[in-house]
Amino acid sequence: LATLVRCSVSVSSPSPLKSNTAETVSVTALPGAEVHVQAHYARIETHSGQAPPSSGTISFLFASNHVPVGVTVTVTATAQWVGKPINCSPASFTPVA
């Protein structure tokens, strides 16, 4: 039985243009792990959950056009395999003009 020892979060662009409507967030974990992702905005928090495909990497789209320029969005995730959750390495993005 495989053991989930680490996972990571990445964003498609750490400095997306304000005019972009969404940011792609990818989580890499053990294939089949349950993943929960949160984007922490100044006022808004978005939640998504999904099991990664056999590759172990799953991507989510988070709306970003309502995030003010210069406000950093921290993206965190947890992955769970056989009832044992771990925190993934976080990522962030900050919209620019």
BAFI-3210 file (N, C-alpha, C; in Angstrom, 3 decimals, decimal comma, padded with zeros to 6 digits):
// residues 97
n [1|2|3|4|5|6|7|8|9|10|11|12|13|14|15|16|17|18|19|20|21|22|23|24|25|26|27|28|29|30|31|32|33|34|35|36|37|38|39|40|41|42|43|44|45|46|47|48|49|50|51|52|53|54|55|56|57|58|59|60|61|62|63|64|65|66|67|68|69|70|71|72|73|74|75|76|77|78|79|80|81|82|83|84|85|86|87|88|89|90|91|92|93|94|95|96|97]
n.u [000,849|000,658|002,172|001,204|003,262|003,944|002,737|002,015|001,207|000,601|000,544|-000,745|000,212|002,142|001,752|-000,788|-002,529|-004,869|-007,049|-007,420|-009,657|-009,588|-007,533|-005,346|-004,979|-002,924|-002,655|-000,425|-000,242|-000,416|-001,561|-005,050|-005,525|-007,569|-008,313|-008,416|-008,917|-008,205|-008,666|-007,490|-008,670|-008,821|-011,433|-012,884|-013,343|-012,659|-013,690|-012,784|-013,044|-011,559|-010,640|-007,444|-006,474|-005,015|-002,459|-001,823|-001,923|-004,068|-006,089|-007,593|-009,875|-009,855|-011,767|-010,479|-010,761|-012,108|-010,442|-008,619|-006,027|-002,759|-003,450|-002,644|-003,345|-003,538|-003,053|-004,025|-003,825|-005,026|-004,267|-005,544|-005,056|-006,057|-007,319|-005,457|-004,549|-002,500|-000,822|-000,389|002,375|002,060|000,932|000,850|-000,778|-000,711|-002,662|-001,899|-001,785]
n.v [-001,187|002,140|005,108|008,325|010,934|013,507|016,524|019,055|022,445|024,373|027,335|028,698|031,182|033,343|036,043|037,047|038,887|041,434|041,446|038,810|036,091|033,800|031,674|028,984|026,351|023,828|020,654|018,335|015,065|011,836|009,427|008,988|010,054|011,982|015,345|018,609|021,967|025,365|028,772|031,662|034,739|038,333|038,759|036,578|033,069|030,152|026,862|023,593|020,165|017,131|014,029|013,114|012,192|009,230|010,198|011,682|014,414|017,163|019,766|022,924|025,581|028,842|031,681|034,855|037,462|039,199|039,786|042,305|044,311|043,732|042,375|039,563|036,199|033,366|029,977|026,989|023,490|020,246|016,823|013,558|010,207|006,992|007,720|009,357|012,565|015,112|018,278|020,236|021,758|025,233|027,732|030,887|033,734|037,007|039,416|041,675|044,960]
n.w [000,000|-000,927|000,477|001,433|001,412|000,726|-000,813|-003,247|-004,173|-007,052|-009,101|-012,167|-012,912|-011,017|-011,020|-012,328|-014,912|-014,094|-015,766|-016,435|-016,089|-014,572|-012,539|-012,845|-010,688|-009,567|-008,028|-006,792|-005,806|-004,256|-006,575|-006,659|-004,165|-001,949|-002,439|-001,113|-001,716|-000,986|-001,645|-000,388|-000,074|000,342|001,283|000,451|000,311|-001,386|-001,981|-003,055|-003,952|-004,963|-006,410|-007,482|-010,862|-012,358|-012,742|-010,548|-010,393|-010,271|-011,595|-010,878|-011,534|-010,396|-009,847|-010,565|-011,314|-009,633|-007,604|-006,065|-007,604|-006,544|-004,214|-002,436|-003,045|-001,239|-001,723|-000,418|000,366|001,270|001,327|001,340|002,141|002,591|004,974|006,236|006,552|005,007|004,953|002,105|000,341|000,141|-002,310|-004,085|-005,612|-007,086|-008,404|-011,098|-012,619]
ca.u [000,000|001,446|002,052|001,192|004,247|004,027|001,962|002,350|000,260|001,248|-000,384|-000,309|000,981|002,167|001,366|-001,701|-003,118|-006,178|-008,067|-007,648|-010,856|-009,368|-006,175|-005,307|-004,252|-002,705|-002,204|000,209|-000,252|-000,457|-002,753|-006,179|-005,710|-008,626|-007,667|-009,272|-008,162|-008,807|-008,027|-007,750|-008,670|-009,039|-012,767|-013,571|-012,646|-013,261|-013,354|-013,028|-012,517|-011,517|-009,618|-006,581|-006,466|-003,889|-001,188|-001,575|-002,036|-005,392|-006,128|-008,845|-009,924|-010,367|-012,040|-009,503|-011,006|-012,659|-009,389|-007,981|-004,607|-001,865|-003,880|-002,124|-004,244|-002,787|-003,765|-003,591|-004,511|-004,719|-004,512|-005,820|-004,945|-006,348|-007,672|-004,356|-004,380|-001,285|-000,901|000,449|003,131|001,134|001,350|000,076|-000,725|-001,079|-003,011|-001,223|-002,513]
ca.v [000,000|003,370|006,061|009,727|011,611|014,928|017,034|020,456|023,287|025,322|028,217|028,893|032,425|034,002|037,448|037,137|040,193|041,660|041,151|037,359|035,745|032,649|031,205|027,528|025,856|022,387|019,966|017,053|014,197|010,423|009,113|008,470|010,768|012,988|016,661|019,759|023,180|026,620|030,009|032,631|036,108|039,323|038,567|035,422|031,790|029,215|025,479|022,572|018,863|016,243|012,988|013,216|011,061|008,310|010,936|012,287|015,874|017,654|021,220|023,602|026,988|029,754|033,024|035,802|038,822|040,049|040,037|043,583|044,348|043,833|041,527|038,210|035,081|032,188|028,746|025,879|022,237|019,050|015,578|012,480|008,871|005,963|008,363|010,130|013,820|015,913|019,609|020,407|023,002|026,218|028,612|032,134|034,608|038,392|040,067|042,920|045,785]
ca.w [000,000|-001,023|001,570|001,029|002,241|000,402|-001,936|-003,488|-004,905|-007,959|-009,813|-013,553|-012,961|-009,719|-011,214|-013,476|-015,193|-013,499|-016,777|-016,498|-015,330|-013,695|-012,297|-012,745|-009,520|-009,687|-006,824|-007,074|-004,634|-004,607|-007,371|-005,900|-002,901|-001,911|-002,338|-000,801|-002,022|-000,551|-002,068|000,671|-000,553|001,397|001,846|-000,119|000,388|-002,324|-001,645|-004,065|-003,583|-006,115|-006,364|-008,665|-011,783|-012,150|-012,772|-009,239|-010,480|-010,667|-011,712|-010,569|-011,930|-009,373|-010,365|-010,040|-011,796|-008,577|-006,612|-006,377|-007,952|-005,389|-003,094|-002,592|-002,790|-000,814|-002,046|000,414|000,062|002,039|000,603|002,292|001,578|003,594|006,230|006,823|005,819|005,130|004,365|000,925|000,260|-000,442|-003,401|-004,053|-006,778|-006,825|-009,652|-011,450|-013,604]
c.u [000,890|001,185|002,112|002,140|004,384|003,066|002,295|001,267|001,072|000,164|000,156|000,500|000,982|001,745|000,442|-002,204|-004,504|-007,296|-008,303|-008,845|-010,640|-007,887|-006,244|-004,415|-004,138|-002,192|-001,636|000,301|-000,185|-001,700|-003,840|-006,419|-006,867|-007,967|-008,715|-008,418|-008,929|-007,982|-008,444|-007,559|-008,829|-010,397|-013,422|-012,703|-013,380|-012,779|-013,649|-012,461|-012,589|-010,438|-008,755|-006,708|-005,214|-002,529|-000,829|-001,668|-003,432|-005,359|-007,532|-008,761|-010,539|-010,582|-011,061|-009,797|-011,616|-011,639|-008,696|-006,501|-003,796|-002,264|-003,408|-003,170|-003,374|-003,642|-003,174|-004,370|-004,132|-005,031|-004,679|-005,762|-005,108|-006,557|-006,592|-004,133|-002,989|-001,543|000,069|001,246|002,250|001,753|000,519|000,161|-001,236|-001,400|-002,263|-002,022|-002,027]
c.v [001,244|004,275|007,476|010,475|013,095|015,258|018,503|021,126|024,188|026,141|028,456|030,175|033,066|035,481|037,579|038,564|040,271|041,287|039,649|037,017|034,605|032,311|029,680|027,132|024,343|021,837|018,620|016,265|012,756|010,153|008,469|009,155|011,752|014,330|017,722|021,014|024,401|027,776|031,080|034,043|037,050|039,103|037,259|034,176|030,806|027,810|024,564|021,258|017,928|015,195|013,083|012,002|010,210|009,009|011,519|013,797|016,235|019,173|021,736|025,027|027,788|031,110|033,999|037,243|039,743|040,336|041,347|043,426|044,497|042,997|040,101|037,178|033,885|030,957|027,617|024,633|021,193|017,863|014,482|011,146|007,876|006,614|009,187|011,399|014,419|017,266|019,689|021,701|024,033|026,969|029,888|032,823|035,982|039,070|041,402|043,655|045,527]
c.w [000,000|000,170|001,013|001,948|001,929|-000,717|-002,090|-004,314|-005,825|-008,648|-011,214|-013,722|-011,574|-009,796|-012,420|-013,676|-014,577|-014,474|-016,950|-015,628|-014,357|-013,614|-012,161|-011,578|-009,665|-008,369|-007,251|-005,784|-005,127|-005,448|-006,512|-004,573|-003,031|-001,639|-002,050|-000,937|-001,540|-001,089|-001,070|000,129|000,639|002,068|001,451|000,024|-000,515|-002,009|-002,826|-003,559|-004,771|-005,902|-007,621|-009,580|-011,550|-012,168|-011,412|-009,242|-010,967|-010,690|-011,456|-011,107|-010,790|-010,011|-009,736|-010,429|-010,743|-007,470|-006,982|-006,733|-006,673|-004,185|-003,357|-002,188|-002,431|-001,072|-001,212|000,027|001,097|001,141|001,641|001,567|002,711|004,969|006,885|006,013|006,024|004,492|003,191|001,041|-000,441|-001,621|-003,285|-005,406|-006,385|-008,144|-009,846|-012,498|-015,010]
res [l|a|t|l|v|r|c|s|v|s|v|s|s|p|s|p|l|k|s|n|t|a|e|t|v|s|v|t|a|l|p|g|a|e|v|h|v|q|a|h|y|a|r|i|e|t|h|s|g|q|a|p|p|s|s|g|t|i|s|f|l|f|a|s|n|h|v|p|v|g|v|t|v|t|v|t|a|t|a|q|w|v|g|k|p|i|n|c|s|p|a|s|f|t|p|v|a]
***
